[in-house]
């Protein structure tokens, strides 16, 4: 396939359930901030990720 397709994925859930940890694990890189307290992530962020 010559054309690149972009897929957008949103992760949503309750407070302190590991959403940022999930994204870090899937991307295998450090993104966002992780702490053991509520409301650490105050606003959403977009990240580009490519895999082949």
N, C-alpha and C positions, 0 to 999 in steps of 0.2 A: 504494500500500500504506500503510495507516494505522498499522499496528503496527510498532514498531521491533524489529528482531532483533539480538541481540548475537552476534558471532562471536568466539571466542577462538582466538588463534594462538600457538603456542609455537615459538621458534627454538632449535634445539639443534645442537651441533657440537663439534668438537675445539677445544682451546685456541688462541687467537690466529688465528682464521680469519675474523674480520670480522662476527661476529653483531651486535654493537652498532652497527657502521657500517651494516649492512644496515637495521636498525631506524631509525636516524637518517635514512637516505636515503629510506625509504618514508614516514616520518612527516613529513619535511621540518622537523624541529625538533631541538634539542639534548637528547638523553636519554643517560643513562649516562655513563661515563668511557671515553675511548679513549686508549690509550698503546701504544707499540711494545714491550710486554713481556708475559710470561705472567701469567695469573691476575689481571687487573685487576678484572674483575667478580667479586665474592665471593659475592653472593646475587642471586636473581632479583627483578625489580621488575615491577609491573603498571602499564600506562599506558592511559588512555582516549583513543580517537581516533575522530573522526567524519568522514565524508566524504559528499558528496552529488553 
